Amino acid sequence: MVMTRRRFVESLCLMGGATLVGACGRSDPPTLEEAPWEPAYAKLEAQGLFVERIEQAYEIMRACTLCPRRCGVNRLKGERGFCRAPANAMAHSHQPHFGEETPLVGQHGSGTIFFSNCNLRCVFCQNWPIAHKGLGSQISEEELAGMMLNLQRIGCHNINFVTPTHVMPNILKATRIALGQGLNVPLCYNTSGYESVEMIKLLDGIVDIYLPDFKFMDGEQASQYNLAAAQDYPERAKESIAEMHRQVGDLVTDYRGIALRGLMVRHLVMPNRVAGTQEFVQWVANNLSKDTYVNIMSQYRVAHLAYEYESIARAITTEEYVEAMDWAKEAGLTHLDDRSLSQLDIFRRRMP
Ligand code: SF4
């Protein structure tokens, strides 16, 4: 690609300090040039396969196994399972979000849609009024499509579905409606990681960017810190994230550094090593790719019910974050989130 002056200036504006961090050892992701880019779901529609996927997804709601809880309730008849979600999607809000990872945010923000309710419900959830208490309103698929188009119209670089697992069929139907009205930005599936691999397979050729958390590596720890008591969280997350990576591969961006396709994994460092960070980074390196985009997050805070759990009733220490990032580097991970690297620099300067 020829780097014109305009492109050079744009990329500096977009990446900000990240450009400097990149010079300190981060390998840049591969970029797609300005050749016509099509979102995955548009290709599926062109192949005539999208409608069938939507029908399959709604059929699953008749005896709901959209997530590993496998409640078996008939959501289409108004029954509700552990997530308490009705048949309609419920959304709390939609807006450009500037706090997500740099490749998602770009200049105009990531187009986030926050869905109400959750199938995992971590005791330390920072969005607990939405995820635990179900704050939000029921919306039709047409209204959801309208939100997506609004976000695109104001320049968001992607549609970022936050906590999508229990409303996946609604998302698919709304996406097809929005596609018919001109949607053409990447879909970002922003999930807790407590997913059923069969459902992720259903999303093959629809989702462009997967943004899963990988919260816990140990089943006992996982079962303590969410209301789903999900002892199987590590296994379900491993299977699902490996499938996500199989579908979309490592992160690919456009010439401005904005995400087009690929996997981005988040891991929140928790007090007293309860998240299993060392095992997490080794798992990524050994089972996905050392070039996987990984965000080792430092922003754990004691929220909602976490005050009642002694091991996690405090912030993380400087030492805990630095050791987590050191483990990531020792594991050979080459594409760590820019802000996590900046955070590491700040934390290191605080250490004696
Ligand atoms: S999506 Fe909700 S109702 Fe369906 S299996 Fe999961 S928790 Fe149960």
Boltz pocket constraint, residues with backbone or C-beta under 6 A from the ligand:
constraints:
  - pocket:
      binder: B
      contacts: [[A, 64], [A, 65], [A, 66], [A, 67], [A, 68], [A, 69], [A, 70], [A, 71], [A, 72], [A, 73], [A, 80], [A, 81], [A, 82], [A, 83], [A, 84], [A, 85], [A, 118], [A, 119], [A, 165], [A, 166]]
      max_distance: 6.0
